[in-house]
């Protein structure tokens, strides 16, 4: 399900849950409206994340906005219940 307005999501906080084989970082994002979303970022794609990118265990979700927007547009942003 595509989220119509991602503003409450990007205003929230993101917490790294784990990194899967192949370099997939899995974040849980707590939106300001209290909903929780799961976001996966492919860290092996250096053109996308950059050569020297560093991902902290806890981030403001706005830092991950490009991946949040892309995941939402591709219907890959998962609401966790």
Secondary structure as the mmCIF struct_conf table of DSSP 4:
data_model
#
loop_
_struct_conf.conf_type_id
_struct_conf.id
_struct_conf.beg_label_comp_id
_struct_conf.beg_label_asym_id
_struct_conf.beg_label_seq_id
_struct_conf.end_label_comp_id
_struct_conf.end_label_asym_id
_struct_conf.end_label_seq_id
BEND BEND1 UNK A 4 UNK A 4
HELX_RH_AL_P HELX_RH_AL_P1 UNK A 7 UNK A 10
TURN_TY1_P TURN_TY1_P1 UNK A 11 UNK A 11
BEND BEND2 UNK A 12 UNK A 12
STRN STRN1 UNK A 13 UNK A 20
TURN_TY1_P TURN_TY1_P2 UNK A 21 UNK A 23
STRN STRN2 UNK A 24 UNK A 30
TURN_TY1_P TURN_TY1_P3 UNK A 32 UNK A 33
BEND BEND3 UNK A 34 UNK A 34
STRN STRN3 UNK A 36 UNK A 42
TURN_TY1_P TURN_TY1_P4 UNK A 43 UNK A 44
HELX_RH_AL_P HELX_RH_AL_P2 UNK A 46 UNK A 49
TURN_TY1_P TURN_TY1_P5 UNK A 51 UNK A 52
BEND BEND4 UNK A 57 UNK A 57
STRN STRN4 UNK A 58 UNK A 60
HELX_RH_3T_P HELX_RH_3T_P1 UNK A 61 UNK A 64
HELX_RH_AL_P HELX_RH_AL_P3 UNK A 65 UNK A 73
TURN_TY1_P TURN_TY1_P6 UNK A 74 UNK A 75
HELX_LH_PP_P HELX_LH_PP_P1 UNK A 77 UNK A 77
STRN STRN5 UNK A 78 UNK A 80
#
